[in-house]
Amino acid sequence: MCLCHCTLHCLMYASAGESSFEVKTEADVSDDKPRPYLCTVCDKHFTTKHSLTRHRELHTGKIHTCAESVRQSHSGEKSFECTVCNKQFSRSYAFAKHCRIHSGEKPYKCHMCNKAFSETGSLNSHIRVHTGDKPFKCNVCDKAFSQSGSLGRHMRVHTGDKPYKCNVCDKLFFGHLNRHMRVHKDDKPYRCYVCDKVFRLSGNLRTHMRVHMGDTPFKCSICDKNFTQSSALQQHRLHVHSNSRLYECFFCGKLFKTVTNLKLHVRIHTDVQPYSCRHCSSHFAWSVQLKRHLLKSHNEGTWFTCNICQKKFTVKCNLTRHLLRHEDVKPYVCSECPKCFYTAFELTRHQSVHSDYKQFCCGLCGEDFKLKNRAKQHIRKCSDKRR
């Protein structure tokens, strides 16, 4: 005798010569099992999704005998039709899953954070966020991911495929085009519940929350300074503890530690001013200049004020560095001598004493200098002589 899935989940009693039958479901059995799945028609509860799906067929009148179910499975007949979009299905569970798209029903909840999902597969993928499990590995670079979709997007890095194009700036992407569009819309949907600061990416918000929690898991092995982000630690090592300068300015030959610093420096030569004021026609080369302009000229924004001397700053990091002077804390130590400094900039400027490298060059006569101020003084005198 062949048993199909109908037999396993329903107890069917049919009298001889009668075409009607009675279906006994899980909800009719009295026990203490949890029943998280609710029928929205008759309010009966079920222990499994499949039991609820089979029960719903009672209300739709589309319940089938075992023979009919087997016949549908092999013939591909689509007897389940969605009344909203008219899409048809041959299997009841596929039809039930589809209906959740229209109803918004999400019966599967994460037991760790209570986030709800419409499918068990989505719930299982989500749980890996909490467990840290990453079963999907790249066979090129061994990077691992918690979801197969993330691995698929990652593989485009190796293939060079960028199928998504922004219709505003024509930039191409491996994935996450919707996330990029927030740049053009200035959309920042992720808000910090402590300080109301908003972010475009959920990951940026999670990183930001470490500021409020005092969590600084990334520690410099040289000076023991701690950071909230691994990228901040890498930048710290590069700027403070490394003398490597790989990026050269095309205009003056000055060398820089990062390509970002080189790009910022080039604005001096090209006179590019990408930051514009929304209230007037003023343009600026640096974002901090725009912030200062908005505060002084249009009273827009918030000053960061020192609670000791009342000095005001346009950005918080400048206030943080300023407070070190009141506390007489000098966290930046020279690797060549015992001298200590308040800021990384002061340390970098000092380190030229221990080196013969002259990074500043006069564009008029070609003379090189260690210190920026010396170079400026020389350039002024050199230009006066040539007038």
C-alpha positions as CSV (number, residue, x, y, z in Angstrom):
1,M,0.0,0.0,0.0
2,C,1.4,3.4,-1.0
3,L,1.4,6.2,1.6
4,C,1.6,9.8,0.5
5,H,2.0,13.0,2.5
6,C,-1.8,13.3,2.9
7,T,-1.8,10.0,4.8
8,L,1.0,11.1,7.1
9,H,-0.7,14.4,8.2
10,C,-4.4,13.7,8.0
11,L,-6.6,10.9,9.3
12,M,-9.3,10.5,6.7
13,Y,-12.5,8.6,7.5
14,A,-14.7,7.8,4.4
15,S,-17.9,5.7,4.7
16,A,-18.6,3.2,2.0
17,G,-20.5,4.6,-1.1
18,E,-20.1,8.1,0.2
19,S,-18.1,10.8,-1.4
20,S,-17.7,13.0,1.7
21,F,-15.1,12.5,4.3
22,E,-13.9,14.0,7.6
23,V,-10.4,15.3,8.2
24,K,-8.9,15.2,11.6
25,T,-6.1,17.7,12.1
26,E,-3.4,18.3,14.8
27,A,-5.6,21.0,16.3
28,D,-8.1,18.3,17.3
29,V,-5.6,16.5,19.4
30,S,-5.1,17.6,23.0
31,D,-1.5,17.7,24.2
32,D,1.0,20.3,25.5
33,K,3.0,20.9,22.3
34,P,3.6,24.5,21.3
35,R,1.4,25.6,18.4
36,P,2.8,28.8,16.9
37,Y,0.9,28.5,13.5
38,L,-2.5,30.1,13.5
39,C,-5.3,29.7,11.0
40,T,-6.7,33.2,10.3
41,V,-10.1,31.8,9.3
42,C,-11.1,29.7,12.4
43,D,-8.3,30.6,14.9
44,K,-7.1,27.0,15.2
45,H,-3.4,26.5,16.1
46,F,-0.9,24.0,14.7
47,T,2.6,22.7,15.6
48,T,4.0,22.8,12.1
49,K,3.6,24.9,9.0
50,H,2.7,21.9,6.9
51,S,-0.2,21.0,9.2
52,L,-1.6,24.6,8.9
53,T,-1.3,24.4,5.1
54,R,-3.2,21.1,4.9
55,H,-5.8,22.5,7.3
56,R,-6.4,25.6,5.1
57,E,-7.5,23.4,2.3
58,L,-10.6,22.6,4.3
59,H,-11.6,26.3,4.0
60,T,-10.8,26.5,0.3
61,G,-12.5,23.3,-0.6
62,K,-9.4,22.1,-2.5
63,I,-8.4,19.1,-0.4
64,H,-7.4,16.0,-2.4
65,T,-7.4,12.3,-1.8
66,C,-4.0,10.5,-1.9
67,A,-4.6,9.3,-5.5
68,E,-5.4,12.9,-6.6
69,S,-2.3,14.3,-4.9
70,V,-0.1,11.7,-6.5
71,R,-1.7,12.4,-9.9
72,Q,-1.1,16.1,-9.5
73,S,2.6,15.6,-8.5
74,H,3.4,13.6,-11.6
75,S,1.2,15.4,-14.1
76,G,2.3,18.9,-13.2
77,E,-1.3,20.0,-13.1
78,K,-1.7,23.4,-11.4
79,S,-4.9,23.3,-9.4
80,F,-4.1,26.1,-6.8
81,E,-4.7,29.6,-8.1
82,C,-3.9,32.8,-6.2
83,T,-7.0,35.1,-6.2
84,V,-4.8,38.2,-6.0
85,C,-2.4,37.8,-8.9
86,N,-3.8,34.6,-10.6
87,K,-0.5,32.8,-10.3
88,Q,-1.1,29.0,-10.3
89,F,0.6,26.2,-8.3
90,S,0.6,22.4,-8.5
91,R,1.5,21.9,-4.8
92,S,-0.4,23.3,-1.8
93,Y,2.7,24.2,0.2
94,A,4.1,26.3,-2.7
95,F,0.7,28.0,-3.0
96,A,0.6,28.7,0.8
97,K,4.2,30.1,0.7
98,H,3.2,32.4,-2.2
99,C,0.1,33.7,-0.4
100,R,2.3,35.2,2.3
101,I,3.7,37.6,-0.2
102,H,0.2,39.3,-0.3
103,S,-0.8,38.8,3.3
104,G,2.5,39.8,4.8
105,E,2.3,36.8,7.2
106,K,5.6,36.0,8.9
107,P,5.1,32.9,11.2
108,Y,8.7,32.1,11.8
109,K,10.4,34.0,14.6
110,C,14.0,34.1,15.7
111,H,14.2,33.0,19.3
112,M,17.2,35.4,19.9
113,C,15.9,38.7,18.6
114,N,12.2,38.0,17.7
115,K,12.7,39.1,14.1
116,A,10.0,37.4,12.0
117,F,10.2,35.7,8.6
118,S,7.8,34.3,6.0
119,E,10.0,31.2,5.2
120,T,12.0,28.8,7.3
121,G,14.9,29.1,4.9
122,S,15.1,32.9,5.6
123,L,15.0,32.2,9.3
124,N,17.8,29.7,9.2
125,S,19.9,32.1,7.2
126,H,19.2,34.9,9.7
127,I,20.2,32.7,12.7
128,R,23.7,32.5,11.3
129,V,24.0,36.2,12.1
130,H,23.8,35.3,15.8
131,T,25.8,32.0,15.6
132,G,28.6,33.4,13.3
133,D,28.3,30.3,11.2
134,K,29.6,30.9,7.6
135,P,29.2,27.7,5.6
136,F,29.5,29.2,2.1
137,K,33.2,29.5,1.2
138,C,34.8,31.1,-1.9
139,N,36.9,28.6,-3.7
140,V,39.2,31.4,-5.0
141,C,40.2,33.3,-1.8
142,D,38.6,31.2,1.0
143,K,36.5,34.0,2.2
144,A,33.4,32.7,4.0
145,F,29.8,33.9,4.1
146,S,26.6,33.2,6.1
147,Q,24.3,33.3,3.1
148,S,24.7,31.8,-0.4
149,G,23.5,35.0,-2.0
150,S,26.4,36.9,-0.4
151,L,28.8,34.3,-1.8
152,G,27.3,34.8,-5.3
153,R,27.8,38.6,-5.1
154,H,31.3,38.1,-3.8
155,M,32.2,35.9,-6.8
156,R,31.7,38.9,-9.0
157,V,34.8,40.4,-7.5
158,H,36.9,37.6,-9.0
159,T,35.0,37.5,-12.3
160,G,34.8,41.3,-12.7
161,D,31.1,41.2,-13.5
162,K,29.2,44.4,-12.5
163,P,25.6,43.8,-13.7
164,Y,24.0,46.7,-11.7
165,K,24.2,50.3,-13.1
166,C,23.2,53.5,-11.3
167,N,20.9,55.5,-13.6
168,V,22.1,58.8,-11.9
169,C,25.9,58.6,-12.1
170,D,26.3,55.5,-14.4
171,K,28.5,53.8,-11.8
172,L,28.6,50.0,-12.0
173,F,28.3,47.6,-9.0
174,F,28.7,44.0,-8.1
175,G,25.6,44.3,-6.0
176,H,23.8,46.5,-3.4
177,L,22.7,49.1,-6.0
178,N,19.8,50.1,-3.7
179,R,22.3,50.9,-1.0
180,H,24.3,53.1,-3.4
181,M,21.1,55.0,-4.4
182,R,20.9,56.4,-0.8
183,V,23.9,58.6,-1.7
184,H,21.8,60.4,-4.3
185,K,18.6,60.6,-2.2
186,D,20.5,61.5,1.0
187,D,18.6,58.6,2.6
188,K,19.8,57.6,6.0
189,P,17.3,55.1,7.4
190,Y,19.4,53.8,10.3
191,R,19.1,56.0,13.4
192,C,21.0,55.7,16.7
193,Y,18.5,55.6,19.6
194,V,21.0,57.2,22.0
195,C,22.1,60.4,20.1
196,D,19.8,60.3,17.0
197,K,22.7,60.2,14.6
198,V,21.6,58.7,11.3
199,F,23.5,56.3,8.9
200,R,23.0,55.0,5.4
201,L,24.2,51.5,6.3
202,S,23.2,49.2,9.2
203,G,26.8,48.2,9.6
204,N,27.8,51.8,10.2
205,L,25.2,52.1,12.9
206,R,26.5,48.9,14.6
207,T,30.0,50.3,14.5
208,H,28.8,53.7,15.9
209,M,27.1,52.0,18.8
210,R,30.5,51.0,20.1
211,V,31.1,54.7,20.9
212,H,28.2,54.7,23.4
213,M,29.0,51.2,24.8
214,G,32.7,52.1,25.2
215,D,33.6,49.0,23.1
216,T,37.1,49.4,21.5
217,P,38.1,45.8,20.4
218,F,40.9,46.8,18.0
219,K,44.2,47.5,19.8
220,C,47.4,48.8,18.4
221,S,50.3,46.4,19.3
222,I,52.8,49.3,19.2
223,C,51.3,52.0,21.4
224,D,48.3,50.1,23.0
225,K,45.8,52.6,21.6
226,N,42.3,51.2,21.1
227,F,39.8,51.7,18.3
228,T,36.2,50.9,17.5
229,Q,36.9,49.9,13.9
230,S,39.6,47.7,12.3
231,S,39.9,50.3,9.5
232,A,40.7,53.0,12.1
233,L,43.4,50.8,13.5
234,Q,44.9,50.3,10.0
235,Q,44.9,54.0,9.3
236,H,46.5,54.7,12.7
237,R,49.3,52.2,12.0
238,L,49.9,53.7,8.6
239,H,49.8,57.4,9.6
240,V,51.6,57.1,13.0
241,H,53.9,54.1,13.0
242,S,54.8,53.8,9.3
243,N,57.1,56.0,7.2
244,S,56.2,54.3,3.9
245,R,55.1,56.9,1.2
246,L,54.0,55.2,-2.0
247,Y,51.8,57.8,-3.6
248,E,53.4,60.7,-5.5
249,C,51.8,64.0,-6.5
250,F,51.9,64.5,-10.3
251,F,52.3,68.3,-9.9
252,C,54.9,68.7,-7.3
253,G,56.4,65.3,-6.5
254,K,55.3,65.2,-2.9
255,L,54.8,61.7,-1.5
256,F,51.9,60.5,0.6
257,K,51.1,57.5,2.7
258,T,47.6,56.9,1.4
259,V,45.9,57.5,-1.9
260,T,43.2,59.5,-0.1
261,N,45.7,62.0,1.2
262,L,47.1,62.3,-2.3
263,K,43.6,63.1,-3.7
264,L,43.0,65.7,-1.0
265,H,46.4,67.3,-1.7
266,V,45.8,67.5,-5.5
267,R,43.0,70.0,-4.8
268,I,45.7,72.6,-3.9
269,H,47.0,72.4,-7.5
270,T,43.7,72.1,-9.3
271,D,41.7,74.5,-7.2
272,V,38.8,72.0,-7.1
273,Q,36.1,73.0,-4.6
274,P,33.5,70.2,-4.4
275,Y,31.7,71.4,-1.3
276,S,29.0,74.0,-2.0
277,C,26.7,75.9,0.4
278,R,23.0,75.3,0.0
279,H,22.2,78.8,1.2
280,C,24.6,80.9,-0.9
281,S,27.0,80.6,-3.8
282,S,30.1,79.8,-1.7
283,H,32.3,76.8,-2.5
284,F,35.0,75.1,-0.5
285,A,37.8,72.6,-1.1
286,W,37.3,70.8,2.3
287,S,34.2,69.6,4.1
288,V,35.4,71.2,7.4
289,Q,35.5,74.6,5.7
290,L,31.9,74.2,4.6
291,K,30.8,73.2,8.2
292,R,32.6,76.2,9.6
293,H,30.9,78.5,7.0
294,L,27.4,77.0,7.8
295,L,28.0,77.6,11.5
296,K,29.3,81.2,11.2
297,S,27.3,82.5,8.3
298,H,24.0,80.6,8.4
299,N,23.8,79.4,12.1
300,E,23.4,75.8,10.8
301,G,24.8,72.9,12.8
302,T,26.2,72.5,16.3
303,W,29.5,73.8,17.7
304,F,31.6,71.4,19.8
305,T,32.5,73.5,22.9
306,C,35.3,72.8,25.4
307,N,33.8,72.7,28.9
308,I,37.1,74.0,30.4
309,C,38.0,77.0,28.2
310,Q,34.8,77.4,26.1
311,K,36.8,77.2,22.8
312,K,34.6,76.1,19.9
313,F,35.2,73.5,17.2
314,T,33.4,72.6,14.1
315,V,34.2,68.8,14.3
316,K,34.3,66.6,17.4
317,C,37.7,65.0,16.7
318,N,39.3,68.5,17.0
319,L,37.6,69.0,20.4
320,T,38.9,65.6,21.5
321,R,42.4,66.4,20.5
322,H,42.1,69.8,22.2
323,L,41.0,68.2,25.5
324,L,44.2,66.2,25.6
325,R,46.1,69.4,26.1
326,H,44.0,70.2,29.2
327,E,44.6,66.7,30.6
328,D,48.3,66.9,29.5
329,V,48.0,63.6,27.8
330,K,50.5,62.9,25.0
331,P,49.6,59.5,23.5
332,Y,51.9,59.7,20.4
333,V,55.4,58.6,21.1
334,C,58.4,58.9,18.7
335,S,60.0,55.6,17.9
336,E,63.4,57.2,17.6
337,C,63.5,59.3,20.8
338,P,61.6,59.7,24.1
339,K,59.6,62.7,22.9
340,C,55.7,62.5,23.1
341,F,53.1,64.5,21.3
342,Y,49.4,65.4,21.6
343,T,48.5,64.6,18.0
344,A,49.6,62.3,15.2
345,F,50.3,65.4,13.1
346,E,52.7,66.8,15.6
347,L,54.5,63.4,15.8
348,T,54.7,63.2,12.0
349,R,56.2,66.7,11.8
350,H,58.7,65.8,14.5
351,Q,59.8,62.6,12.8
352,S,61.4,64.5,9.9
353,V,64.1,65.5,12.4
354,H,65.3,61.9,12.4
355,S,65.2,61.5,8.7
356,D,67.0,63.0,5.7
357,Y,63.9,62.9,3.6
358,K,62.7,66.3,2.3
359,Q,59.1,66.0,1.3
360,F,58.5,69.7,0.4
361,C,59.7,71.1,-2.8
362,C,59.8,74.6,-4.3
363,G,58.2,74.5,-7.7
364,L,60.1,77.6,-8.8
365,C,63.7,76.6,-8.1
366,G,63.5,72.9,-7.2
367,E,65.0,73.3,-3.6
368,D,63.7,70.6,-1.1
369,F,62.8,71.1,2.5
370,K,62.0,68.9,5.5
371,L,59.5,71.3,7.1
372,K,56.4,72.7,5.5
373,N,56.8,76.1,7.1
374,R,60.3,76.4,5.8
375,A,59.2,75.6,2.4
376,K,56.4,78.2,2.5
377,Q,58.8,80.9,3.6
378,H,61.2,80.0,0.9
379,I,58.5,80.0,-1.8
380,R,57.4,83.4,-0.9
381,K,60.9,84.8,-1.1
382,C,61.6,82.9,-4.3
383,S,58.5,84.2,-6.0
384,D,59.4,87.8,-4.9
385,K,62.8,87.5,-6.5
386,R,61.3,86.5,-9.8
387,R,58.9,89.4,-10.0
